[in-house]
């Protein structure tokens, strides 16, 4: 983020079968650190079973954008980038 001045970070969790409280906290920390550096984070690829288990455990990614897959995540970040330019 800092070296390349990236405005977006995508974390792909497609390969994860389980997301426990440690994993969710780590993702939140990554998103927070990226936000402090001026980048937005999108979590992509959360499997339906994983999302269901997260809800059952009361684990949330509140305040962090999520997308179905990499393509949707990139589209989301592109839209956000255009919104920033339009506001400037």
CNS distance restraints for C-alpha pairs under 8 A (distance, minus, plus):
assign (resid   1 and name CA) (resid   5 and name CA) 5.21 0.50 0.50
assign (resid   1 and name CA) (resid   6 and name CA) 4.76 0.50 0.50
assign (resid   1 and name CA) (resid   7 and name CA) 7.24 0.50 0.50
assign (resid   1 and name CA) (resid   8 and name CA) 7.89 0.50 0.50
assign (resid   1 and name CA) (resid   9 and name CA) 7.73 0.50 0.50
assign (resid   1 and name CA) (resid  34 and name CA) 6.92 0.50 0.50
assign (resid   1 and name CA) (resid  37 and name CA) 6.85 0.50 0.50
assign (resid   1 and name CA) (resid  39 and name CA) 7.03 0.50 0.50
assign (resid   2 and name CA) (resid   6 and name CA) 6.98 0.50 0.50
assign (resid   2 and name CA) (resid  37 and name CA) 6.68 0.50 0.50
assign (resid   6 and name CA) (resid  39 and name CA) 6.35 0.50 0.50
assign (resid   7 and name CA) (resid  38 and name CA) 6.28 0.50 0.50
assign (resid   7 and name CA) (resid  39 and name CA) 4.12 0.50 0.50
assign (resid   7 and name CA) (resid  40 and name CA) 6.23 0.50 0.50
assign (resid   7 and name CA) (resid  81 and name CA) 7.70 0.50 0.50
assign (resid   8 and name CA) (resid  39 and name CA) 4.82 0.50 0.50
assign (resid   8 and name CA) (resid  40 and name CA) 4.75 0.50 0.50
assign (resid   8 and name CA) (resid  41 and name CA) 5.79 0.50 0.50
assign (resid   8 and name CA) (resid  42 and name CA) 7.67 0.50 0.50
assign (resid   8 and name CA) (resid  77 and name CA) 6.28 0.50 0.50
assign (resid   9 and name CA) (resid  34 and name CA) 7.40 0.50 0.50
assign (resid   9 and name CA) (resid  39 and name CA) 6.67 0.50 0.50
assign (resid   9 and name CA) (resid  40 and name CA) 6.06 0.50 0.50
assign (resid   9 and name CA) (resid  41 and name CA) 4.58 0.50 0.50
assign (resid   9 and name CA) (resid  42 and name CA) 6.24 0.50 0.50
assign (resid  10 and name CA) (resid  41 and name CA) 5.77 0.50 0.50
assign (resid  10 and name CA) (resid  42 and name CA) 4.92 0.50 0.50
assign (resid  10 and name CA) (resid  43 and name CA) 5.92 0.50 0.50
assign (resid  10 and name CA) (resid  44 and name CA) 6.95 0.50 0.50
assign (resid  10 and name CA) (resid  70 and name CA) 7.79 0.50 0.50
assign (resid  10 and name CA) (resid  73 and name CA) 6.92 0.50 0.50
assign (resid  10 and name CA) (resid  74 and name CA) 7.86 0.50 0.50
assign (resid  11 and name CA) (resid  41 and name CA) 7.39 0.50 0.50
assign (resid  11 and name CA) (resid  42 and name CA) 6.32 0.50 0.50
assign (resid  11 and name CA) (resid  43 and name CA) 4.90 0.50 0.50
assign (resid  11 and name CA) (resid  44 and name CA) 6.13 0.50 0.50
assign (resid  12 and name CA) (resid  43 and name CA) 6.04 0.50 0.50
assign (resid  12 and name CA) (resid  44 and name CA) 4.84 0.50 0.50
assign (resid  12 and name CA) (resid  45 and name CA) 5.72 0.50 0.50
assign (resid  12 and name CA) (resid  69 and name CA) 7.90 0.50 0.50
assign (resid  12 and name CA) (resid  70 and name CA) 7.21 0.50 0.50
assign (resid  13 and name CA) (resid  43 and name CA) 7.13 0.50 0.50
assign (resid  13 and name CA) (resid  44 and name CA) 6.18 0.50 0.50
assign (resid  13 and name CA) (resid  45 and name CA) 5.31 0.50 0.50
assign (resid  13 and name CA) (resid  46 and name CA) 5.89 0.50 0.50
assign (resid  14 and name CA) (resid  44 and name CA) 7.13 0.50 0.50
assign (resid  14 and name CA) (resid  45 and name CA) 4.32 0.50 0.50
assign (resid  14 and name CA) (resid  46 and name CA) 5.79 0.50 0.50
assign (resid  14 and name CA) (resid  47 and name CA) 6.53 0.50 0.50
assign (resid  16 and name CA) (resid  46 and name CA) 7.81 0.50 0.50
assign (resid  16 and name CA) (resid  47 and name CA) 7.89 0.50 0.50
assign (resid  16 and name CA) (resid  50 and name CA) 8.00 0.50 0.50
assign (resid  17 and name CA) (resid  47 and name CA) 7.53 0.50 0.50
assign (resid  17 and name CA) (resid  49 and name CA) 7.93 0.50 0.50
assign (resid  17 and name CA) (resid  50 and name CA) 6.36 0.50 0.50
assign (resid  18 and name CA) (resid  50 and name CA) 5.75 0.50 0.50
assign (resid  19 and name CA) (resid  23 and name CA) 5.51 0.50 0.50
assign (resid  19 and name CA) (resid  24 and name CA) 6.43 0.50 0.50
assign (resid  19 and name CA) (resid  50 and name CA) 6.52 0.50 0.50
assign (resid  19 and name CA) (resid  54 and name CA) 6.98 0.50 0.50
assign (resid  20 and name CA) (resid  24 and name CA) 6.33 0.50 0.50
assign (resid  20 and name CA) (resid  54 and name CA) 7.57 0.50 0.50
assign (resid  20 and name CA) (resid  59 and name CA) 7.98 0.50 0.50
assign (resid  21 and name CA) (resid  25 and name CA) 6.00 0.50 0.50
assign (resid  21 and name CA) (resid  59 and name CA) 6.70 0.50 0.50
assign (resid  22 and name CA) (resid  26 and name CA) 6.08 0.50 0.50
assign (resid  23 and name CA) (resid  27 and name CA) 6.23 0.50 0.50
assign (resid  24 and name CA) (resid  28 and name CA) 6.21 0.50 0.50
assign (resid  24 and name CA) (resid  59 and name CA) 7.08 0.50 0.50
assign (resid  24 and name CA) (resid  60 and name CA) 7.41 0.50 0.50
assign (resid  24 and name CA) (resid  61 and name CA) 7.01 0.50 0.50
assign (resid  25 and name CA) (resid  29 and name CA) 6.14 0.50 0.50
assign (resid  26 and name CA) (resid  30 and name CA) 6.19 0.50 0.50
assign (resid  27 and name CA) (resid  31 and name CA) 6.21 0.50 0.50
assign (resid  28 and name CA) (resid  32 and name CA) 6.09 0.50 0.50
assign (resid  28 and name CA) (resid  61 and name CA) 6.76 0.50 0.50
assign (resid  28 and name CA) (resid  64 and name CA) 7.47 0.50 0.50
assign (resid  29 and name CA) (resid  33 and name CA) 6.11 0.50 0.50
assign (resid  30 and name CA) (resid  34 and name CA) 6.10 0.50 0.50
assign (resid  31 and name CA) (resid  35 and name CA) 6.06 0.50 0.50
assign (resid  31 and name CA) (resid  40 and name CA) 7.06 0.50 0.50
assign (resid  31 and name CA) (resid  41 and name CA) 5.30 0.50 0.50
assign (resid  31 and name CA) (resid  64 and name CA) 6.96 0.50 0.50
assign (resid  32 and name CA) (resid  36 and name CA) 6.27 0.50 0.50
assign (resid  33 and name CA) (resid  37 and name CA) 6.47 0.50 0.50
assign (resid  34 and name CA) (resid  38 and name CA) 6.37 0.50 0.50
assign (resid  34 and name CA) (resid  39 and name CA) 5.10 0.50 0.50
assign (resid  34 and name CA) (resid  40 and name CA) 6.40 0.50 0.50
assign (resid  34 and name CA) (resid  41 and name CA) 6.81 0.50 0.50
assign (resid  35 and name CA) (resid  39 and name CA) 4.90 0.50 0.50
assign (resid  35 and name CA) (resid  40 and name CA) 5.62 0.50 0.50
assign (resid  35 and name CA) (resid  41 and name CA) 7.45 0.50 0.50
assign (resid  40 and name CA) (resid  77 and name CA) 7.72 0.50 0.50
assign (resid  41 and name CA) (resid  64 and name CA) 6.64 0.50 0.50
assign (resid  41 and name CA) (resid  65 and name CA) 6.60 0.50 0.50
assign (resid  42 and name CA) (resid  64 and name CA) 6.55 0.50 0.50
assign (resid  42 and name CA) (resid  65 and name CA) 4.80 0.50 0.50
assign (resid  42 and name CA) (resid  66 and name CA) 5.21 0.50 0.50
assign (resid  42 and name CA) (resid  67 and name CA) 6.84 0.50 0.50
assign (resid  42 and name CA) (resid  73 and name CA) 6.16 0.50 0.50
assign (resid  42 and name CA) (resid  77 and name CA) 7.84 0.50 0.50
assign (resid  43 and name CA) (resid  64 and name CA) 7.40 0.50 0.50
assign (resid  43 and name CA) (resid  65 and name CA) 6.33 0.50 0.50
assign (resid  43 and name CA) (resid  66 and name CA) 4.65 0.50 0.50
assign (resid  43 and name CA) (resid  67 and name CA) 6.32 0.50 0.50
assign (resid  43 and name CA) (resid  73 and name CA) 7.57 0.50 0.50
assign (resid  44 and name CA) (resid  66 and name CA) 5.66 0.50 0.50
assign (resid  44 and name CA) (resid  67 and name CA) 4.80 0.50 0.50
assign (resid  44 and name CA) (resid  68 and name CA) 5.63 0.50 0.50
assign (resid  44 and name CA) (resid  69 and name CA) 5.09 0.50 0.50
assign (resid  44 and name CA) (resid  70 and name CA) 6.03 0.50 0.50
assign (resid  44 and name CA) (resid  73 and name CA) 6.33 0.50 0.50
assign (resid  45 and name CA) (resid  67 and name CA) 6.87 0.50 0.50
assign (resid  45 and name CA) (resid  68 and name CA) 5.36 0.50 0.50
assign (resid  45 and name CA) (resid  69 and name CA) 4.94 0.50 0.50
assign (resid  45 and name CA) (resid  70 and name CA) 7.26 0.50 0.50
assign (resid  46 and name CA) (resid  50 and name CA) 6.43 0.50 0.50
assign (resid  46 and name CA) (resid  51 and name CA) 6.37 0.50 0.50
assign (resid  46 and name CA) (resid  68 and name CA) 7.01 0.50 0.50
assign (resid  47 and name CA) (resid  51 and name CA) 6.23 0.50 0.50
assign (resid  48 and name CA) (resid  52 and name CA) 6.11 0.50 0.50
assign (resid  49 and name CA) (resid  53 and name CA) 6.20 0.50 0.50
assign (resid  50 and name CA) (resid  54 and name CA) 6.13 0.50 0.50
assign (resid  51 and name CA) (resid  55 and name CA) 6.32 0.50 0.50
assign (resid  52 and name CA) (resid  56 and name CA) 6.28 0.50 0.50
assign (resid  53 and name CA) (resid  57 and name CA) 6.17 0.50 0.50
assign (resid  54 and name CA) (resid  58 and name CA) 6.03 0.50 0.50
assign (resid  54 and name CA) (resid  59 and name CA) 4.92 0.50 0.50
assign (resid  54 and name CA) (resid  60 and name CA) 6.89 0.50 0.50
assign (resid  55 and name CA) (resid  59 and name CA) 5.93 0.50 0.50
assign (resid  55 and name CA) (resid  60 and name CA) 7.20 0.50 0.50
assign (resid  66 and name CA) (resid  73 and name CA) 7.31 0.50 0.50
assign (resid  67 and name CA) (resid  72 and name CA) 5.72 0.50 0.50
assign (resid  67 and name CA) (resid  73 and name CA) 5.24 0.50 0.50
assign (resid  67 and name CA) (resid  76 and name CA) 7.95 0.50 0.50
assign (resid  68 and name CA) (resid  72 and name CA) 6.31 0.50 0.50
assign (resid  68 and name CA) (resid  73 and name CA) 7.40 0.50 0.50
assign (resid  69 and name CA) (resid  73 and name CA) 6.23 0.50 0.50
assign (resid  70 and name CA) (resid  74 and name CA) 6.15 0.50 0.50
assign (resid  71 and name CA) (resid  75 and name CA) 6.22 0.50 0.50
assign (resid  72 and name CA) (resid  76 and name CA) 6.07 0.50 0.50
assign (resid  73 and name CA) (resid  77 and name CA) 6.33 0.50 0.50
assign (resid  74 and name CA) (resid  78 and name CA) 6.11 0.50 0.50
assign (resid  75 and name CA) (resid  79 and name CA) 6.18 0.50 0.50
assign (resid  76 and name CA) (resid  80 and name CA) 6.28 0.50 0.50
assign (resid  77 and name CA) (resid  81 and name CA) 6.09 0.50 0.50
assign (resid  78 and name CA) (resid  82 and name CA) 6.29 0.50 0.50
assign (resid  79 and name CA) (resid  83 and name CA) 6.24 0.50 0.50
assign (resid  80 and name CA) (resid  84 and name CA) 6.34 0.50 0.50
assign (resid  81 and name CA) (resid  85 and name CA) 6.43 0.50 0.50
assign (resid  82 and name CA) (resid  86 and name CA) 6.13 0.50 0.50
assign (resid  83 and name CA) (resid  87 and name CA) 6.22 0.50 0.50
assign (resid  84 and name CA) (resid  88 and name CA) 6.28 0.50 0.50
